[in-house]
Amino acid sequence: MENKSILIADDSPDIVRLIVGELNRSKDPWKIYRAGNGKEAFEVAKLETPDLILMDWDMPEMNGLESTRKIRKHENTSDIPVIMATGEMTSSENLQIALEAGAWDYIRKPIDFVELKARINSALRLREQQSEIKRLLSNEIDLKNRKLSTTSMLIVEKNGIIQKFHEDLEDLAKPLRVRNRSENEVQLFNQILSIQKRIHHHLEADDSWSTFKMHFEEVHPDFFRALSEMGKDISHKDMKLCAYLKLGMDTKEIARLLNVTAASIRTAMYRLKKRLNVNEEDSLRDFLVLL
């Protein structure tokens, strides 16, 4: 155990000295912080973020129970293990209250220092395991986000290329849109129209959405359900638009994905804003990011 730090919160200087003395006799180095009441303990915890807190229950100004609750609620201290120590609140009901307040463990006074060291080591091992789990989950989420971003960009690029083919064909067809055409020109014009229809059909029936939706729901599992609950008239195209907006895509990118014009996207966003009861002055994108 290297460079571990502990905050000892107790209003009895004698008890604090005893605990510090025991920790200093350990072969493992400890950085020790002190607090004389729950309020001080909370402030020191925010400032120093120790690896562990040994918290007395009964202290002036703010007791250990309330201090633990505040520590649990604060973003920077929420995962610090707290071992509650008390000489009076020693019943099973008290133990339950301490654990419900956010304590990880509980030790009775007078403190048995063999037991204290065992509980400290147990709490630190548990925290290391939880940190490892969080790291693995974070890596998994990062991987899913990368897959989602890659899928989105591939769909945008593919649809952009196909749309360009469609536009090139339209340029080829323009000279053929005349009344007096040869038989070969009529045949060529009909072939171009046939290819354009097939391209349009492909864009309409594209199954890329299924792949995108699968990766999207891995990262945002409740997003579509929440949208459905907010309005019964939310269409399939609305769902797509909301997903793309949540990912921060711009209007042109979304237009390519949905095979429509940028103006159509702006109109759809305006109508969607009303369906979702988003205030006129608020941003639909910001609303969806927070959803």
C-alpha positions in Angstrom: 0.0 0.0 0.0 1.9 3.1 -1.2 1.1 6.8 -0.8 -2.3 6.1 0.7 -4.0 9.0 2.5 -6.6 8.8 5.3 -8.8 11.5 6.9 -9.5 10.9 10.6 -12.5 12.8 11.7 -13.0 12.7 15.5 -13.5 15.4 18.1 -11.3 13.6 20.6 -7.6 14.5 20.2 -6.6 11.5 22.3 -8.4 9.0 20.0 -6.9 10.7 16.9 -3.3 10.4 18.4 -3.9 6.7 19.2 -5.1 6.0 15.6 -2.2 8.0 14.1 0.3 6.2 16.3 -1.0 2.8 15.1 -0.9 3.8 11.5 2.6 5.2 11.8 3.7 1.8 13.2 2.6 0.2 10.0 5.1 -0.7 7.3 3.0 1.1 4.8 3.3 4.9 4.5 0.2 7.0 5.2 -0.6 10.6 4.6 -2.9 11.7 7.4 -5.4 14.5 7.5 -7.4 15.5 10.6 -10.8 17.0 11.3 -12.5 17.8 14.6 -16.1 17.7 13.4 -18.3 16.6 10.5 -18.2 20.0 8.9 -14.4 20.1 8.8 -14.3 16.6 7.6 -16.5 17.4 4.6 -14.3 20.5 3.7 -11.1 18.5 4.1 -12.5 15.7 2.0 -13.4 18.1 -0.8 -10.0 19.7 -0.7 -7.7 16.7 -0.3 -9.8 13.8 -1.6 -8.2 11.2 0.7 -8.3 7.5 -0.2 -10.2 6.7 3.0 -12.2 8.4 5.8 -12.5 7.2 9.4 -15.5 9.1 10.6 -16.7 9.4 14.2 -20.5 9.4 14.5 -21.0 11.8 17.4 -19.2 15.2 16.8 -20.1 18.8 17.3 -21.4 21.2 14.6 -22.1 18.4 12.2 -22.2 14.7 13.2 -20.5 12.0 11.2 -23.7 10.7 9.7 -24.6 14.0 8.1 -21.1 14.6 7.0 -21.1 11.2 5.3 -24.3 12.0 3.5 -22.7 15.3 2.2 -19.6 13.5 1.1 -21.6 10.9 -0.8 -23.5 13.6 -2.7 -20.5 15.7 -3.7 -19.1 14.9 -7.1 -15.4 14.9 -6.0 -15.9 12.8 -2.9 -18.8 10.4 -3.7 -16.6 7.3 -4.1 -14.3 7.8 -1.1 -14.8 4.9 1.4 -16.1 6.0 4.8 -15.7 3.8 7.9 -18.0 4.9 10.6 -16.7 4.7 14.2 -18.9 5.0 17.3 -18.9 4.0 21.0 -22.7 4.6 21.6 -24.6 3.9 18.4 -23.7 0.2 18.3 -27.0 -1.6 17.6 -27.9 -3.4 14.4 -30.4 -0.5 13.7 -27.5 2.0 14.0 -25.4 -0.1 11.6 -28.2 0.0 9.1 -28.6 3.8 9.5 -24.8 4.3 8.9 -24.8 2.1 5.8 -27.9 3.8 4.4 -26.1 7.2 4.9 -23.3 6.0 2.7 -20.7 4.5 5.0 -18.9 1.5 3.6 -18.1 -0.1 6.9 -18.7 0.3 10.6 -16.4 -0.2 13.6 -17.2 0.0 17.3 -15.3 1.9 20.0 -13.1 1.3 21.9 -11.3 0.5 18.6 -9.6 -2.8 18.2 -6.6 -1.8 16.0 -6.2 -5.2 14.4 -9.8 -5.0 13.4 -9.4 -1.4 12.2 -6.5 -2.3 9.9 -8.4 -5.2 8.5 -11.4 -3.0 7.7 -9.2 -0.3 6.2 -7.4 -2.8 4.0 -10.8 -4.3 3.0 -12.3 -0.9 2.1 -9.2 0.0 0.0 -9.3 -3.3 -1.9 -13.0 -2.8 -2.6 -12.3 0.8 -3.8 -9.5 -0.5 -6.1 -11.9 -3.1 -7.5 -14.6 -0.5 -8.1 -12.1 1.8 -9.8 -11.1 -1.0 -12.1 -14.7 -1.8 -13.0 -15.3 1.9 -13.7 -12.2 2.0 -15.9 -13.3 -1.0 -17.9 -16.8 0.4 -18.3 -15.3 3.7 -19.4 -13.2 1.9 -22.0 -16.2 0.0 -23.2 -18.3 3.2 -23.6 -15.4 4.8 -25.4 -15.2 1.9 -27.8 -19.0 2.0 -28.4 -18.8 5.8 -29.0 -16.0 5.3 -31.6 -18.1 2.6 -33.4 -21.1 4.9 -33.4 -19.0 7.8 -34.8 -17.4 5.6 -37.4 -20.8 4.2 -38.5 -22.3 7.7 -38.7 -19.5 9.0 -40.8 -19.5 6.0 -43.2 -23.3 6.5 -43.7 -22.8 10.2 -44.4 -20.0 9.6 -46.9 -21.8 6.7 -48.6 -25.0 8.7 -49.0 -23.1 11.7 -50.2 -21.4 9.6 -52.9 -24.7 8.1 -54.0 -26.3 11.5 -54.0 -23.5 12.8 -56.2 -24.1 9.9 -58.7 -27.8 10.9 -58.8 -26.8 14.6 -59.5 -24.4 13.5 -62.2 -27.1 11.5 -63.9 -29.4 14.5 -63.7 -26.8 16.5 -65.6 -26.5 13.8 -68.2 -30.3 13.8 -68.6 -30.7 17.6 -69.1 -29.7 17.7 -72.8 -32.2 14.8 -73.4 -35.2 16.6 -72.0 -36.2 17.9 -75.4 -39.2 17.1 -77.6 -37.3 16.1 -80.8 -35.1 13.2 -79.7 -33.7 10.3 -81.6 -34.6 6.7 -80.7 -31.2 6.2 -79.2 -31.6 9.4 -77.1 -35.0 8.3 -75.9 -33.6 4.9 -74.9 -30.6 6.6 -73.1 -33.0 9.0 -71.3 -35.1 6.1 -70.1 -32.1 4.2 -68.9 -30.9 7.3 -66.9 -34.4 7.6 -65.3 -34.3 3.9 -64.4 -30.9 4.2 -62.7 -32.1 7.3 -60.8 -35.2 5.5 -59.6 -33.0 2.6 -58.4 -30.7 5.0 -56.5 -33.7 6.8 -55.0 -35.1 3.4 -53.9 -31.8 2.4 -52.4 -31.6 5.6 -50.3 -35.2 5.1 -49.1 -34.8 1.4 -48.3 -31.2 1.7 -46.9 -30.6 -0.7 -44.0 -27.7 1.4 -42.7 -30.1 2.8 -40.1 -30.4 -0.6 -38.4 -26.7 -0.8 -37.9 -26.5 2.8 -36.7 -29.5 2.3 -34.4 -27.8 -0.8 -32.9 -24.6 1.1 -32.0 -26.6 4.2 -30.9 -28.7 2.2 -28.4 -25.6 0.7 -26.9 -24.4 4.2 -25.9 -27.9 5.7 -25.3 -30.1 2.8 -24.3 -33.1 4.9 -23.1 -33.1 7.7 -25.7 -35.8 6.4 -28.1 -38.0 5.2 -25.3 -37.9 8.6 -23.7 -38.8 10.3 -27.0 -41.7 7.9 -27.5 -43.1 8.7 -24.0 -42.8 12.5 -24.7 -45.1 12.4 -27.8 -47.3 9.8 -29.5 -46.9 11.6 -32.8 -43.1 11.2 -33.0 -42.5 9.5 -36.3 -39.7 7.1 -37.4 -38.1 10.0 -39.3 -38.3 12.2 -36.2 -36.5 9.5 -34.3 -33.7 9.5 -36.8 -33.5 13.3 -36.8 -33.3 13.4 -33.0 -30.6 10.7 -32.9 -28.4 12.6 -35.4 -29.0 15.9 -33.6 -28.0 14.3 -30.3 -24.7 13.3 -31.9 -24.0 16.9 -32.8 -24.3 16.4 -36.6 -24.8 19.6 -38.6 -27.8 20.3 -40.9 -26.0 19.3 -44.1 -24.8 16.0 -42.7 -28.3 15.1 -41.5 -29.7 16.1 -44.9 -27.4 13.6 -46.6 -28.4 10.9 -44.2 -32.1 11.5 -44.6 -31.8 12.2 -48.4 -33.6 15.6 -48.1 -32.6 19.2 -48.4 -31.1 21.3 -45.6 -34.2 23.5 -45.7 -36.3 20.4 -45.0 -34.2 19.6 -42.0 -34.7 23.1 -40.6 -38.5 22.8 -41.1 -38.5 19.4 -39.5 -36.6 20.7 -36.5 -39.0 23.6 -36.0 -42.0 21.2 -36.1 -40.3 18.7 -33.8 -39.5 21.4 -31.3 -43.3 22.0 -30.9 -44.1 18.3 -30.6 -41.6 17.9 -27.8 -42.8 21.1 -26.1 -39.4 22.7 -26.2 -39.6 26.5 -25.5 -39.1 28.6 -28.5 -36.1 30.3 -27.1 -34.4 27.0 -26.1 -32.1 25.0 -28.4 -33.5 21.7 -29.6 -30.0 20.3 -29.9 -29.2 21.1 -26.2 -32.5 19.6 -25.2 -31.7 16.3 -26.9 -28.2 16.2 -25.6 -29.5 16.3 -22.1 -32.3 13.8 -22.7 
